[in-house]
Amino acid sequence: MTKSALQIARAAYQPKVPAALKGAVKAVDGEYTQSVADQDEIKKLFPNTYGMPIVTFEKNNESKTLPAMNVGVILSGGQAPGGHNVIAGLFDGIKANNAASCLYGFILGPGGLIDHKYMELTADIIDEYRNTGGFDMIGSGRTKLETKEQFDKGLEILKELDIKALVIIGGDDSNTNACVLAEYYKAINAGVQVIGCPKTIDGDLKNEQIETSFGFDTACKVYSEVIGNIQRDCNSAQKYWHFIKLMGRSASHIALECALQTQPNICIISEEVEEKNMSLDDIVTYIAGIVAKRAAEGHNFGTVLIPEGLIEFVPAMKRLIAELNDFLAKHDAEFKMIKKSEQRAYIISKLTKENSDLYASLPEGVARQLSLDRDPHGNVQVSLIETEKLLSEMVGKKLAEWKAEGKYAGKFAAQHHFFGYEGRCAAPSNYDADYCYSLGYTASCLIAAGKTGYMSSVRNTTAPADKWIAGGIPVTMMMNMEKRHGEMKPVIQKALVKLDGAPFKKFAANRDEWAMTTSYVYPGPIQYFGPTEVCDEPTKTLQLEQAK
């Protein structure tokens, strides 16, 4: 590949790692664990991998050569900055244990395991991708490892390549499936260990032992840079309100972190909307109120941050979507026979009054997205709803009503942005480069210690890297039972924004001031070279959560 000047310089960067990982290590078992909820059900489903102890790695004064071992690795789900460094850390770790060990990458995600598509990852390949963004070394995919047939098909190639351990790098669903796979292989004595690594830019895979999921730091810094750029433009022209939608369907961690980094005029947090049982009109009235107050001060401009999944957190919208899903599934054929121009009226006439009134109040484009653009299962494709346009249109309508009533005398013009894919494959920040490499190296230590059904864990990451704590936690420890596709299934519990947590409290304490004072912060681009306080700073979220 043709490399940029930055790629060439970054290739030489040596990630910083916990002191315990420098040289020989030993695994120290800690407390035995239980799942976060539904202990009896989870224990019954995972009899071979439930209740295992937390593991911490320490320096080992007795160095010994371990047997050579073949290891497989899979990148699963959406991309996140630093994935290549997880693989590099894993590669270096198994080679440190025995130079004859080999690493195989399965192509395009879990599907590569099932379809027996793989490549050996040699030093030459690994070195090409150190400290780079993306998952293009082996590609990723969204095939779910769920069935016995898939597990058995995967085992065929694992046996053929003599692979004794498989590392799955993914989010909560991928790691749930990794745990199911670990349990199955243990139950049938397949002789294959399964280890997970916590990945997702959304930041919703975390707990006391997993401080953050990798990629979150870099993605938030990328988004915060462009938000800062927009805010500078906004403050220069002073004539637009910028509505900015950000990645994060299931949780608002990205929106909250970007708000802490850039200090916008408004940031909506989905979890607060749900907690306060806010309606769409409540949100619109809140935004319009700030627009009107700023206009009264002569400021007809500002920024609004919106989480991607906001619509699903508005209780009334959730009820509307549920009824729409149910109704259209049952009357699909009838609905398709109606002229497009009459479909909106048809739906309004068929819904319960509350949902009918809400549907009728929505802008035409959004109503269409809710009723027409469905996924193969017949469900609303919430990610396609342009929430930023929905809100700005409804705010504009509200302000026009207030103007007619003499309550508002400003000017309102909106610009729209959605920042999503821009952040998923960025060159990892120093934090993510270090964290990811350490996660991969820790995975190799878990393999060497004979563990299975564990997730690689690196903690204390607001401290200098040599004070980071490397170890592993049983995946079953993070599980609970949830309804998926109509039946109860064991899944890793998603971490939502905690409204009593330090990051949200910091935001809530400042948002009224930020709303009125134009206190924008311009973070600028990610810095890779220079003083540590500029280059190695973790997220505001992590700093606030870890503050003693």
Summary of the structure (lengths in Angstrom):
residues: 548
radius of gyration: 24.9
end to end distance: 45.5
largest distance: 81.0
contacts: 1961
relative contact order: 0.18
helix: 47%
strand: 17%
